[in-house]
């Protein structure tokens, strides 16, 4: 038996308000070609199919069209779990229809998160424990009045208990059959490596709740993970994040993006092959003084290719109107500057004293007030920022209403 493991598509994601639909569409077309060539028995998408809980019609069309294309190929089944960016209800909504096409969707946690995938002869071939992203409200382990350490401990224990229960049921279903148990999950493992500005954080009440690899017992043949955007094995060769298929932020640029082809021999993991994903939009990160930045920009312009650039000015001298200067340099070229940061301006605030307060003692709403006070944000601007900030907290599902 063979599976294809992928995750964190984030269809609909924009970069500095720049549309990336073309990249996502090309990725899905390429992925269809990989399936035709590698002939996996099933595809596992380990969460964050969409970048938003309310994806656009175009984003949903890409999603459904991809699986319509794979129907009738050697890839007879697909397993899709929701991630922290997905709407569990939206992922679950077409379950009845998609299930008839052997596309198994798990948006909300439920008692039966176990899917048996048949081989080409119609006999059981793989048992998949498909666990979606688990929120604290799904686990029921957090009580009113709990401290942050108690909340973190409760969530961690709830996650471990949930997975243990699913694995126990999977063993009962397998019995003495010589087939593998595969886990699919969307979570943060303690040994997982992330980029500083990857744009992905654990969303449990704003804290970095992580679990150890010991959550996955030795008799689980392969663990197909989503959530971290860098492809990597964690601890054991058969515990892997497939990573995002495209660089979703400038911080991910240069990371080799892959999808994983995984083979099994009876109950056992037989090996994995990482297939590099092509790059459809070049990106670049440039930093330095104005002379260095201009030299690098002109080098990119000489490539005569579309490049999105992030520029950070680190010169010691005031640079004046950086944006106008840089736009004049790239004018008429295929290089587009999406982000400009002036690090020299940040030095102005370095001497401002910061409050001696423990981070765990501050609610997100109080944090905003501290920021306003520290940086002397005018009252009229506070009125603009505060509702936007509260909307962000609601998007992250943090229970901190005013």
N, C-alpha and C positions, 0 to 999 in steps of 0.2 A: 504493500500500500504506500501511497505517496500523497503528501499534501503540499499546498503552497500557503505560506504564512506571510501576511502583510497587515499593516495597521496604520493608523494615524494619517488617513488620507486628507482630512480637513478640507473637504471640498467646499468651495466658497470663500476660502481664506484670501484676504487681500494683503498686500504689502504696501504700507503707507498710502492706502486708498487706491492702489493700482490693481486692476482686475487681473486675475490669474486663471480665468476659465480655460484659456487655451492650453496652459500647462497641464491642468487636471484632465482635460479631455484627451490630450496626447498621452498622458500616463496611462489612462484606462485603456486606450487603444493598444498601447504597447503591452500592457498586462494581458490583454486578450491574446496577443501573439505569443507571449511567454507560455500561457496555458496551452495553446495549440501545439507548441513545440515540446514542452516538458511533460505534458499529459498527466497532470496530477489527478488523483481521484476526488479531491475536495480542495476548496479554498477556505481559509480561515481569515477573517478580517477582525482583528483584535481591538476594536473600538475606535472612537473619534472618526467615524465615517464623514461627518460634516463638521465644519468649524463653528457652527451656530446651532442653537436649539430651534431656530426658526429658519431653516435653509431656504434659499430662493427656489423658484420653480425650475430654473436652469440647473441648479445643483442637484435637485432630486431627479431631473431627467437624465443627467449623466449617470447617476447611481443605478436607476432602473434599467437604462439602456445597456449598461455594462453587463448586468446579470442576464438580460435577455439574450445578449450575444453569446454568453457562455453556455446557455441551455443547449443541450443536444451534443455537447462536446464530450471528451473523455472525462471532464470534470463534472461528475454527476451531482455533486452536493456542494453547498456553501454554508458556512456557519458565520453569522455576523452578530457581534455583541456590541452594546452601546458603551461609549466612553463618557468621560466627564463633560465633553463638549456637546454630546448628542442629547436629544430629547428622548428619554426612554419610551414615552407614549408614541412619538412619531416613528421610532424604529419598530415598535410592536404593531402599529396600526395595520400594516398589510400582511401580518403573519399568516392569516388563513389562506390568502391567495398565493403568497410566496412559498408557503409550505407545500403546496401542490406541485411546485416546481423543484422540490428538494432544496429550497433556500430557507435555512432555519435562522430565524431572527430572535434574539433574546435582548429585549430592551430593559424590562424591569426584572429584578431578581424574583425568582419563584422556586417552588419546591423541586420542580423537574427542570433542571438545567442540563440534563444529560441527553445527548443526541447520539444515536447509533447510525453510523454511515456504512452502507453495504459495499461489498466489492463488486466487480464486474459480473459475477455469477449470482448476485442477489443475496449473498450470505453476509452476515455481520463482519465488517472489516476493521473498523476503528470505533472506539467509544470516546466521544468528546464531552468533556466537562466544561460547558460554556458559561462562564461567570461574568456578568456585566460589571461595570463600575459600581462599587458599593458605596452609597452615601450613608451618613450617620442615621438618617431616618429609616433606611432600609434595615439597619442592623439592630436598632432598638437597644443599644448599649449605653446611650448617653442620657443622663438624668439632669433635670433642672437643678442648678446650683453647683454642678460639678466644676472643679477647677480645670485649667487647661491640661495639666498632667493627667488628671483623671479622665478627661475627655479623650485624650490621645491614647491612653491605655485601654479604655473601653472600646474605642474604634478598632484598635489593633487586635484585641481579643475577639471582637465580633467578626472581623475579616477571617482570622485564622479558624474560628469555629465554623463559619459558613463553608469555607473550602474543605475542611475536614469532613463535614457532613456529606458534601457532594461526592468526594472521593470514596467514602464508605459505600454509598449507593452504587457508584460506578463499579466497584469490585463485586458487589452482589450481582449486578447485571452481567458482568463478564463471566463469572463463574470459572469454569475450566476451559473456556475458549482461548485459543492461542492468538489473541488480538491485542493491540496496544491501547492503553488509556492515554489520551492527550488532554491537556488542560489549556483553556483559552481564557485569559484574564486581562483586565485593564487596571493596573495598580503600580505602585512605586516600591521596588525592592531596595533594601538598604544598600546593597552593593552596586546598584545601578549608577551609571555615570551620566551626568547631564551637563549641558553647557550653561554658562552663567547667564546668558540672555536667550536661552532656548525658547522662552515664552511659555514654557509648560511648568506648572507647579502643582503639587498635590492640593486638592481643593477642599479637603476635610477641615472645615471651620478655619481655613487660612493657615493651618499648621501642617508641617511636613510629616504626616503619618506614613511610616514605611514599615514593611514587614521583611523578615528574613527569608532566605531561600528554603529554610527548613519547613516552610508552609507546604512545599511540594515534596511528597514522599518519593522514595527511590523507585517505587513501582509505577510511577507516572513516566511514560516513555518520552514525552516531549511537552514543553511548556511554551505556548505561543502567546507572547505578551505584547501589549500596547501601552502607551502613555509616554515613554521616553523616546525622543526623536532620533537618537543615535543608535544605529544597529549594533548589537553587542550580545555576547553571551554573559551570563551572570552566575558565577560560581561553578556550575557544571556546563558541559558542552551542550546539553539538551535543554537548557533554560535560556531562552533568547527573547530579546526585543528585536523586532524587524525594523523599527524606526520609521520615520515619515518618508514618503517616496520623493518629495521635493524639499528643497531648503525653504522652510516657512518663514525664517527671519534671517537677517544678515549674520547673526551669530551662528547659524547652521551652515553658512556657506563654506565649502571646502570639505564638509563631511561626506564621505562616500555613502550614497544612498543605495539600499538594496531591498530585494524581496528574497525570501528563503524557500528553497525546495527541500523538503524533509522526507527521508525514506525510512521505512520500518521493515523489520524482519521478525515476523510473528509478534510477540509482545514487546520486542526490543527496538530501541532507537538504533538505526543503521547508519545514519550520517546526514549532514546538511550541506547544501550548496547555496552560496549567496550569489545572486545574480544582480550585477550593478544596474541601477536605473539610469537611463540617459538624462542629460541636462538639457532642458529646452529654453531656459532663460539664464544667461550668465549674470553673475553678481560680483561685486567687488567691494572691499573695505579698504579705505585709504585714510591715513593719518599722517600728520607732520606739519611743518610750517608751509606757508603759501608756495614757496618754490618747489618743495618736495611734492606737494599735492598736485600742482600744475604739471609737473613732469610725469607723474603716474597717470593723470587723466589723459594726457596727450598720448601716452603709451597705449591706453585702452582705446582711444579714438583711432589709432593706427590699425587696430584689429578689424575695423569695419564690420563689427558685429553689435547687436543690441546688448547693452550692458546697463544694469541698474547699479548705481553706486551709493555707498554711504561714506560720507566724508567727515572726519573729525579733525578740527584745527587744534594743534597743541603748541603752536608757536608762543614765544615769550612776549612778543610785541603785539599790541592791539592790531587787529586785522581789518578794521573798518567794516564796510558792507561786504561780508564774505559771500553772501548769497549772490549778489549782483556780479561779483568778480568771477565766481565759479560758473555761473550761467553763461557769462560771456565767453569763457574758455570753451565750453562744450556746445555752444550754439551751432546748429546745423549738422551736428554729428549724431551717431547712434548711441551715444552715452547719455544717460539720463540720471541726474542726481536726485535721489529720493529722500535723502536725509542729510542734514548738515548740523553738526554739533560744534560749538565753540567752547572747548575746555578752558580756555584762558578766562572766560567770563565766570566760570564756576569758582575760580580761586578767590573771587571777591567775597564769597560767603564762608570761606574756610575758617575765619576767625570768630564766627558767631557761636556762642556757647550753646550746647545742647542739653536738654533736661536729663537729669540722672534718674531715669525711670526704667524699671524692668519691662521688657517688651510684652511679656505674658500678662502684665497687669493692665494693659491698655487695650480698650476695645477699638475696633476700626474707626468708629465714629469719633472717639476721642483723639485718635491719631491724626485725623484730619484737622481738628481744632488746634492741636499742637503745631502742626505744619503752618497753619494760617498765622499763628502767633509768632513762630520762629522767623518766618520770612516776611512778616508784616504785609500780608495780602490785604488789599483794600476791601472794605465791606461790600462794595458793589460787585467785586469779582467773586467774593465768597458766595454770594447769592447765585452766581452762575455755576460755580464748581460743585457746591454741596449736593444739589439734586442729581448731578451727573455721577458723583461719587456713590450716592445711595443706589443709583441704578446699577452700577458696577457690582456692589455688594449683593444686590438681588440676583443679578446674572450669575454670580458665583454661589448662589443659594446660601448665603450667610444670614443667619437669623439675628440681624442687628437693626431692626426697624427703629425709627426715631421715637 
